[in-house]
Amino acid sequence: MKKVYVITGATSGIGNALVKAFADDALVFAGYRNENYERDLRKISSNVIPFYIDFEKKSSIRQATAYIKSKTDRIDTLINAAGCVIAGEMTVIDPDDVRRQFEVNTFSHLDFSQRLIPLMKHVIASEHQRSSWRSRGNPDSKIINISSMSSFGVFPYVAPYCASKRALDILFNSMLLEIPPCNGGLKIVSVKPGVIVTPLWEKSIELNKNKLRNGMEFLVENARKNAKNGLDVQKVVKLIKKIDALENPKASYTIGLDAKFAEILSKLPQDWVNFIVKKGINNSLKLNY
Ligand SMILES: NC(=O)c1ccc[n+]([C@@H]2O[C@H](COP(=O)([O-])OP(=O)(O)OC[C@H]3O[C@@H](n4cnc5c(N)ncnc54)[C@H](OP(=O)(O)O)[C@@H]3O)[C@@H](O)[C@H]2O)c1
């Protein structure tokens, strides 16, 4: 029996690389919000089933779920990869922009996952069933969220993004703790990458072009650097394939030296973190704010 994956954000970057990595020998439901990409997804493999979902439109989450349920009664792994970056200064940012960030990066993932969980609670009836699941791979279902090193919360000017990722982690970690074992062992994993080379950064420049005041050009420069100098997306794919194959994955994985540094930094007292972050920005960007 082929494994069944559902991957959102499948048209670009990490999500798209994952669709390509899994589609050879699994059925992959691949989420797109821009219809122009539907055909590209189909071209990857006959195992790919594209579905429309826009995380800013609640009705599309309902429709996507109904569509997936009409095609399968089982999901092995749901990978929540869709996301965007909303930047801005907290003194002037429109709170609706922050709401939008949470809608796309946090609330919609919760909504979509809740609707699909009934397809993921495989009750393992017998040892025989368990060993037959083992022979084709992991016996339990998983939700793998693509969170971010931003969830460690140490980056100014992208606070909506940081907060949305932290909230995502908190909500899903609580879900993990609340699931009763009799429901068949749904595993929930947060993957926190550092900077990865994907179109996310160029898109973030476009999305935030009107939000930053003069003197903040360094944020654009930074995004442009990230678009070139990050970790190769295949490193994330490799980690996620490894996690997917584990019977008992950890609740959280940090990937990339920058992400590991942010994780360590976040453990320090807040005033120390603030001092280090301000100094880092002042030094590297010659700003005196
Ligand atoms: N790249 C990094 O450095 C990095 C680091 C840490 C975490 N992440 C996280 O990794 C995930 C994937 O990002 P990526 O780097 O692969 O970026 P990406 O190439 O921009 O891919 C993002 C995907 O999400 C989709 N998407 C955006 N807004 C959406 C919405 N409202 N509804 C439905 N789909 C939507 C995009 O669709 P379109 O193709 O139509 O835009 C695209 O398929 C994100 O959650 C991001 O926060 C990325």
PDBQT file of the ligand as one rigid body, heavy atoms in Angstrom, charges set to zero:
ROOT
HETATM    1  N1  LIG A 301      13.179  29.836   3.424  1.00  0.00    +0.000 N 
HETATM    2  C1  LIG A 301      13.545  29.969   4.688  1.00  0.00    +0.000 C 
HETATM    3  O1  LIG A 301      14.626  30.528   4.992  1.00  0.00    +0.000 OA
HETATM    4  C2  LIG A 301      12.691  29.427   5.783  1.00  0.00    +0.000 A 
HETATM    5  C3  LIG A 301      13.267  29.327   7.054  1.00  0.00    +0.000 A 
HETATM    6  C4  LIG A 301      12.498  28.845   8.100  1.00  0.00    +0.000 A 
HETATM    7  C5  LIG A 301      11.181  28.461   7.873  1.00  0.00    +0.000 A 
HETATM    8  N2  LIG A 301      10.641  28.580   6.636  1.00  0.00    +0.000 N 
HETATM    9  C6  LIG A 301       9.249  28.166   6.471  1.00  0.00    +0.000 C 
HETATM   10  O2  LIG A 301       9.176  27.155   5.509  1.00  0.00    +0.000 OA
HETATM   11  C7  LIG A 301       7.872  27.158   4.917  1.00  0.00    +0.000 C 
HETATM   12  C8  LIG A 301       8.043  27.106   3.414  1.00  0.00    +0.000 C 
HETATM   13  O3  LIG A 301       8.648  28.329   3.008  1.00  0.00    +0.000 OA
HETATM   14  P1  LIG A 301       9.617  28.425   1.762  1.00  0.00    +0.000 P 
HETATM   15  O4  LIG A 301      10.899  28.953   2.229  1.00  0.00    +0.000 OA
HETATM   16  O5  LIG A 301       9.579  27.160   0.988  1.00  0.00    +0.000 OA
HETATM   17  O6  LIG A 301       8.897  29.629   0.995  1.00  0.00    +0.000 OA
HETATM   18  P2  LIG A 301       8.189  29.708  -0.430  1.00  0.00    +0.000 P 
HETATM   19  O7  LIG A 301       9.078  29.168  -1.468  1.00  0.00    +0.000 OA
HETATM   20  O8  LIG A 301       7.699  31.087  -0.540  1.00  0.00    +0.000 OA
HETATM   21  O9  LIG A 301       6.946  28.706  -0.259  1.00  0.00    +0.000 OA
HETATM   22  C9  LIG A 301       5.839  29.063   0.513  1.00  0.00    +0.000 C 
HETATM   23  C10 LIG A 301       4.650  28.275   0.034  1.00  0.00    +0.000 C 
HETATM   24  O10 LIG A 301       3.500  28.673   0.793  1.00  0.00    +0.000 OA
HETATM   25  C11 LIG A 301       2.481  29.073  -0.104  1.00  0.00    +0.000 C 
HETATM   26  N3  LIG A 301       1.625  30.082   0.483  1.00  0.00    +0.000 N 
HETATM   27  C12 LIG A 301       1.945  31.341   0.872  1.00  0.00    +0.000 A 
HETATM   28  N4  LIG A 301       0.864  31.974   1.327  1.00  0.00    +0.000 NA
HETATM   29  C13 LIG A 301      -0.172  31.116   1.227  1.00  0.00    +0.000 A 
HETATM   30  C14 LIG A 301      -1.554  31.185   1.496  1.00  0.00    +0.000 A 
HETATM   31  N5  LIG A 301      -2.136  32.322   1.935  1.00  0.00    +0.000 N 
HETATM   32  N6  LIG A 301      -2.333  30.103   1.281  1.00  0.00    +0.000 NA
HETATM   33  C15 LIG A 301      -1.790  28.957   0.816  1.00  0.00    +0.000 A 
HETATM   34  N7  LIG A 301      -0.488  28.819   0.489  1.00  0.00    +0.000 NA
HETATM   35  C16 LIG A 301       0.309  29.895   0.700  1.00  0.00    +0.000 A 
HETATM   36  C17 LIG A 301       3.224  29.609  -1.307  1.00  0.00    +0.000 C 
HETATM   37  O11 LIG A 301       2.385  29.678  -2.436  1.00  0.00    +0.000 OA
HETATM   38  P3  LIG A 301       2.849  30.552  -3.743  1.00  0.00    +0.000 P 
HETATM   39  O12 LIG A 301       3.801  29.684  -4.503  1.00  0.00    +0.000 OA
HETATM   40  O13 LIG A 301       1.571  30.802  -4.449  1.00  0.00    +0.000 OA
HETATM   41  O14 LIG A 301       3.507  31.801  -3.221  1.00  0.00    +0.000 OA
HETATM   42  C18 LIG A 301       4.317  28.564  -1.443  1.00  0.00    +0.000 C 
HETATM   43  O15 LIG A 301       3.826  27.387  -2.050  1.00  0.00    +0.000 OA
HETATM   44  C19 LIG A 301       7.174  28.426   5.397  1.00  0.00    +0.000 C 
HETATM   45  O16 LIG A 301       6.267  28.107   6.421  1.00  0.00    +0.000 OA
HETATM   46  C20 LIG A 301       8.328  29.260   5.964  1.00  0.00    +0.000 C 
HETATM   47  O17 LIG A 301       7.888  30.100   6.995  1.00  0.00    +0.000 OA
HETATM   48  C21 LIG A 301      11.366  29.036   5.575  1.00  0.00    +0.000 A 
ENDROOT
TORSDOF 0
